[in-house]
């Protein structure tokens, strides 16, 4: 019947979904997603329900009905209508969410005609008032929130609305055939962890000392996991087994407090592979989702049908993080929390009522420290999360989290640090490349960590060929994984193994060298480097040396860190120890407070940004965990990579298709800074396939052992 108001048509199955049916289902889903929100003096569930009812009332217009029935091709605006009704009811968070549920959260006010206030006041839209015959939207009074908190709630509401909208639309169009959810519960996963750690908990006189200490840490995690929701820290030296212990804490805690999922946040994409593999071995591949900026790890791309199904399911879970265990990066986590885009914000509601583990928390970049901590405060205050700050270097972050008390899980961590001292960190001073190479080549097994990719390439080329390896982010994740597997095997077998690497090996990469050379950097990096030396404690600490050396010019971005490292060493005479580390971080964080929020993200909500109120769109543009934007360069090194590139070219007009293909291409890509990316294009060494995504054309520039190799000279690229 022509007078039936429809929201969607499934042409293949000749089915129609009415607007009333759609918006009521979306309202119910959005309300359910907000069940764990605890905003004082606000019924967040009812608020989300009313927002869901309002989101598509613009589809009641005759213009939209004519368009969806194929009677004209004119584009219609169906989002502004619901935003108008929300604004009339003085529900601004709902107005923002409805206005942005397709195009992203707009600014509240600016000089363009696309901001929320202009749209509501001046945009002419088709009459839609007949919605009142079927839908009644109730006013929910919003409490007076501080601007930052109001903005945060708006994003979380927006997330619940857009995920509900996508899920109901998907369900109607696929008629329930999409395989989502149905994961194992936290209780089931906790039992798997208990089974896995069972052999560790049987201590005898023959148990190695290191294993006894790891078990002691594990038992404290299981005990403290029974505590209430809140903010915890786990300060454990490198090699103390904190990856498994923190997972045990999180699952125990989730079961105890009826929480939904575990979110493991890691500083670098380069170490996701290792942690994901550990978690999947314990909990099952299907229960652990790996998600980083441009990629999805290979959960099951093999020919095996079961693994293929897991991979397809994980591609869906990336959209909204409905899996029970998420492993992601600082970049993905925090940039999503400050985004205005539908695709990035859709998952945010599933952060609520979760245990969030920040691994190597000291790696949060200084220039975004305040907005990152502010976001954590909001999650602790109103979204039922528990937070675990995992570190081997005890940064002085607690002061920024006030009024939240940070409870240490490992009560005797000072004593454990003393017991787990497995290296001596010594000063080597200024060296030339030739001096350093002489020392490297004198070792059978050695790790050298330098500050730049260019220096890593250079030293690798100059090293003796026997048993030499290179690691950097100029290698694809796939090649890094292969190289690390070979390195571990050679180390175990006692074969010659000399590795030159950038800092990517420092944050949690499980390798064990008898001697390490570390170019001078921040104190935290030096201590992390020491964690790759005598990791298993099988050698005498005094014979396991980490040499700190200075080589050439100091990179500008490390200037402050190195200066404070030198100051700390001058004061204490040593690099390691809890007191020097505490002094280092306190000094670093006592710098000008503007250096902890260089783009004034927090202040922009409180005071506005360039005259813009509620500047969702503007903040999304300027909030970056990494100072310089990076671009994706695909390296088509094998048949599968080439096939994926070909698929991407043919499906370039289908957004949903190419997003999943790009995720698969993540393991065949490297990230380049913008100037590097442009130079590659200008010199014809690559060609752009999508905005910000290029394909390497000159394959001679890439090798599996060194990754991407080029030098920039007068604007030119030289192999």
Secondary structure in CASP SS format (residue, H / E / C, confidence):
PFRMAT SS
TARGET T0000
AUTHOR 0000-0000-0000
METHOD secondary structure of the structure
MODEL  1
X C 1.00
X C 1.00
X C 1.00
X C 1.00
X C 1.00
X E 1.00
X E 1.00
X E 1.00
X E 1.00
X E 1.00
X C 1.00
X C 1.00
X C 1.00
X C 1.00
X E 1.00
X E 1.00
X E 1.00
X E 1.00
X H 1.00
X H 1.00
X H 1.00
X H 1.00
X H 1.00
X H 1.00
X H 1.00
X H 1.00
X H 1.00
X H 1.00
X H 1.00
X H 1.00
X H 1.00
X H 1.00
X H 1.00
X C 1.00
X C 1.00
X C 1.00
X C 1.00
X C 1.00
X C 1.00
X C 1.00
X C 1.00
X C 1.00
X C 1.00
X H 1.00
X H 1.00
X H 1.00
X H 1.00
X H 1.00
X H 1.00
X H 1.00
X H 1.00
X H 1.00
X H 1.00
X H 1.00
X C 1.00
X C 1.00
X H 1.00
X H 1.00
X H 1.00
X H 1.00
X C 1.00
X H 1.00
X H 1.00
X H 1.00
X H 1.00
X H 1.00
X H 1.00
X H 1.00
X C 1.00
X C 1.00
X C 1.00
X C 1.00
X C 1.00
X C 1.00
X C 1.00
X C 1.00
X C 1.00
X C 1.00
X C 1.00
X H 1.00
X H 1.00
X H 1.00
X H 1.00
X H 1.00
X H 1.00
X H 1.00
X H 1.00
X H 1.00
X C 1.00
X C 1.00
X C 1.00
X H 1.00
X H 1.00
X H 1.00
X H 1.00
X H 1.00
X H 1.00
X H 1.00
X H 1.00
X C 1.00
X C 1.00
X C 1.00
X C 1.00
X C 1.00
X C 1.00
X C 1.00
X C 1.00
X C 1.00
X E 1.00
X C 1.00
X C 1.00
X C 1.00
X C 1.00
X C 1.00
X C 1.00
X H 1.00
X H 1.00
X H 1.00
X H 1.00
X H 1.00
X H 1.00
X H 1.00
X C 1.00
X C 1.00
X C 1.00
X C 1.00
X C 1.00
X C 1.00
X H 1.00
X H 1.00
X H 1.00
X H 1.00
X H 1.00
X C 1.00
X C 1.00
X C 1.00
X C 1.00
X C 1.00
X C 1.00
X C 1.00
X C 1.00
X C 1.00
X C 1.00
X C 1.00
X C 1.00
X C 1.00
X H 1.00
X H 1.00
X H 1.00
X H 1.00
X H 1.00
X H 1.00
X H 1.00
X H 1.00
X H 1.00
X H 1.00
X H 1.00
X H 1.00
X H 1.00
X H 1.00
X H 1.00
X H 1.00
X H 1.00
X H 1.00
X H 1.00
X H 1.00
X H 1.00
X H 1.00
X H 1.00
X H 1.00
X H 1.00
X H 1.00
X H 1.00
X H 1.00
X C 1.00
X C 1.00
X C 1.00
X C 1.00
X C 1.00
X C 1.00
X C 1.00
X C 1.00
X C 1.00
X C 1.00
X C 1.00
X H 1.00
X H 1.00
X H 1.00
X H 1.00
X H 1.00
X H 1.00
X H 1.00
X H 1.00
X H 1.00
X H 1.00
X H 1.00
X H 1.00
X H 1.00
X H 1.00
X H 1.00
X H 1.00
X C 1.00
X C 1.00
X C 1.00
X C 1.00
X C 1.00
X C 1.00
X C 1.00
X H 1.00
X H 1.00
X H 1.00
X H 1.00
X H 1.00
X H 1.00
X H 1.00
X H 1.00
X H 1.00
X H 1.00
X H 1.00
X H 1.00
X H 1.00
X H 1.00
X H 1.00
X H 1.00
X C 1.00
X C 1.00
X C 1.00
X C 1.00
X C 1.00
X C 1.00
X E 1.00
X E 1.00
X E 1.00
X E 1.00
X E 1.00
X C 1.00
X C 1.00
X C 1.00
X C 1.00
X C 1.00
X C 1.00
X H 1.00
X H 1.00
X H 1.00
X H 1.00
X H 1.00
X H 1.00
X H 1.00
X H 1.00
X H 1.00
X H 1.00
X H 1.00
X H 1.00
X H 1.00
X H 1.00
X H 1.00
X C 1.00
X C 1.00
X C 1.00
X C 1.00
X E 1.00
X E 1.00
X E 1.00
X E 1.00
X E 1.00
X E 1.00
X C 1.00
X C 1.00
X H 1.00
X H 1.00
X H 1.00
X H 1.00
X H 1.00
X H 1.00
X H 1.00
X H 1.00
X H 1.00
X H 1.00
X H 1.00
X H 1.00
X H 1.00
X H 1.00
X H 1.00
X C 1.00
X H 1.00
X H 1.00
X H 1.00
X E 1.00
X E 1.00
X E 1.00
X E 1.00
X C 1.00
X C 1.00
X C 1.00
X C 1.00
X E 1.00
X C 1.00
X C 1.00
X C 1.00
X C 1.00
X C 1.00
X C 1.00
X C 1.00
X C 1.00
X H 1.00
X H 1.00
X H 1.00
X H 1.00
X H 1.00
X H 1.00
X H 1.00
X H 1.00
X H 1.00
X H 1.00
X H 1.00
X H 1.00
X H 1.00
X H 1.00
X H 1.00
X H 1.00
X C 1.00
X C 1.00
X C 1.00
X C 1.00
X E 1.00
X E 1.00
X E 1.00
X E 1.00
X E 1.00
X H 1.00
X H 1.00
X H 1.00
X H 1.00
X H 1.00
X H 1.00
X H 1.00
X H 1.00
X C 1.00
X C 1.00
X C 1.00
X C 1.00
X H 1.00
X H 1.00
X H 1.00
X H 1.00
X C 1.00
X C 1.00
X H 1.00
X H 1.00
X H 1.00
X H 1.00
X C 1.00
X C 1.00
X E 1.00
X E 1.00
X E 1.00
X E 1.00
X E 1.00
X C 1.00
X C 1.00
X H 1.00
X H 1.00
X H 1.00
X C 1.00
X C 1.00
X H 1.00
X H 1.00
X H 1.00
X H 1.00
X H 1.00
X H 1.00
X H 1.00
X H 1.00
X H 1.00
X H 1.00
X H 1.00
X H 1.00
X H 1.00
X H 1.00
X H 1.00
X H 1.00
X H 1.00
X C 1.00
X C 1.00
X C 1.00
X E 1.00
X E 1.00
X E 1.00
X E 1.00
X E 1.00
X E 1.00
X C 1.00
X C 1.00
X C 1.00
X C 1.00
X C 1.00
X C 1.00
X H 1.00
X H 1.00
X H 1.00
X H 1.00
X C 1.00
X C 1.00
X C 1.00
X C 1.00
X E 1.00
X E 1.00
X E 1.00
X C 1.00
X C 1.00
X C 1.00
X C 1.00
X H 1.00
X H 1.00
X H 1.00
X H 1.00
X H 1.00
X H 1.00
X H 1.00
X C 1.00
X C 1.00
X C 1.00
X C 1.00
X E 1.00
X E 1.00
X E 1.00
X E 1.00
X E 1.00
X E 1.00
X E 1.00
X C 1.00
X C 1.00
X H 1.00
X H 1.00
X H 1.00
X H 1.00
X H 1.00
X H 1.00
X H 1.00
X H 1.00
X H 1.00
X C 1.00
X C 1.00
X C 1.00
X E 1.00
X E 1.00
X E 1.00
X E 1.00
X E 1.00
X C 1.00
X C 1.00
X C 1.00
X H 1.00
X H 1.00
X H 1.00
X H 1.00
X H 1.00
X H 1.00
X H 1.00
X H 1.00
X H 1.00
X H 1.00
X C 1.00
X C 1.00
X C 1.00
X C 1.00
X C 1.00
X E 1.00
X E 1.00
X E 1.00
X E 1.00
X C 1.00
X C 1.00
X C 1.00
X C 1.00
X C 1.00
X H 1.00
X H 1.00
X H 1.00
X H 1.00
X H 1.00
X H 1.00
X H 1.00
X H 1.00
X H 1.00
X H 1.00
X H 1.00
X H 1.00
X H 1.00
X H 1.00
X H 1.00
X H 1.00
X H 1.00
X C 1.00
X C 1.00
X C 1.00
X E 1.00
X E 1.00
X E 1.00
X E 1.00
X E 1.00
X C 1.00
X H 1.00
X H 1.00
X H 1.00
X C 1.00
X C 1.00
X C 1.00
X C 1.00
X C 1.00
X C 1.00
X C 1.00
X E 1.00
X C 1.00
X C 1.00
X E 1.00
X E 1.00
X E 1.00
X E 1.00
X C 1.00
X C 1.00
X C 1.00
X H 1.00
X H 1.00
X H 1.00
X H 1.00
X H 1.00
X H 1.00
X H 1.00
X H 1.00
X C 1.00
X C 1.00
X E 1.00
X C 1.00
X C 1.00
X C 1.00
X C 1.00
X C 1.00
X C 1.00
X C 1.00
X H 1.00
X H 1.00
X H 1.00
X C 1.00
X E 1.00
X E 1.00
X E 1.00
X E 1.00
X E 1.00
X E 1.00
X C 1.00
X C 1.00
X C 1.00
X C 1.00
X C 1.00
X H 1.00
X H 1.00
X H 1.00
X H 1.00
X H 1.00
X H 1.00
X H 1.00
X H 1.00
X H 1.00
X H 1.00
X H 1.00
X H 1.00
X H 1.00
X H 1.00
X H 1.00
X H 1.00
X H 1.00
X C 1.00
X C 1.00
X C 1.00
X C 1.00
X C 1.00
X H 1.00
X H 1.00
X H 1.00
X H 1.00
X H 1.00
X H 1.00
X H 1.00
X H 1.00
X H 1.00
X H 1.00
X H 1.00
X H 1.00
X C 1.00
X C 1.00
X C 1.00
X H 1.00
X H 1.00
X H 1.00
X H 1.00
X C 1.00
X C 1.00
X C 1.00
X C 1.00
X H 1.00
X H 1.00
X H 1.00
X H 1.00
X H 1.00
X H 1.00
X H 1.00
X C 1.00
X E 1.00
X C 1.00
X C 1.00
X E 1.00
X E 1.00
X C 1.00
X C 1.00
X H 1.00
X H 1.00
X H 1.00
X H 1.00
X H 1.00
X H 1.00
X H 1.00
X C 1.00
X C 1.00
X C 1.00
X C 1.00
X C 1.00
X C 1.00
X C 1.00
X E 1.00
X E 1.00
X E 1.00
X E 1.00
X E 1.00
X C 1.00
X C 1.00
X C 1.00
X C 1.00
X H 1.00
X H 1.00
X H 1.00
X H 1.00
X H 1.00
X H 1.00
X H 1.00
X H 1.00
X H 1.00
X H 1.00
X H 1.00
X H 1.00
X C 1.00
X C 1.00
X C 1.00
X C 1.00
X H 1.00
X H 1.00
X H 1.00
X H 1.00
X H 1.00
X H 1.00
X H 1.00
X H 1.00
X H 1.00
X H 1.00
X H 1.00
X H 1.00
X H 1.00
X H 1.00
X E 1.00
X E 1.00
X E 1.00
X E 1.00
X E 1.00
X H 1.00
X H 1.00
X H 1.00
X H 1.00
X H 1.00
X H 1.00
X H 1.00
X H 1.00
X H 1.00
X C 1.00
X C 1.00
X C 1.00
X E 1.00
X E 1.00
X E 1.00
X E 1.00
X E 1.00
X C 1.00
X C 1.00
X E 1.00
X E 1.00
X E 1.00
X E 1.00
X C 1.00
X C 1.00
X H 1.00
X H 1.00
X H 1.00
X E 1.00
X E 1.00
X C 1.00
X C 1.00
X C 1.00
X E 1.00
X E 1.00
X C 1.00
X C 1.00
X E 1.00
X E 1.00
X E 1.00
X C 1.00
X C 1.00
X E 1.00
X E 1.00
X E 1.00
X C 1.00
END
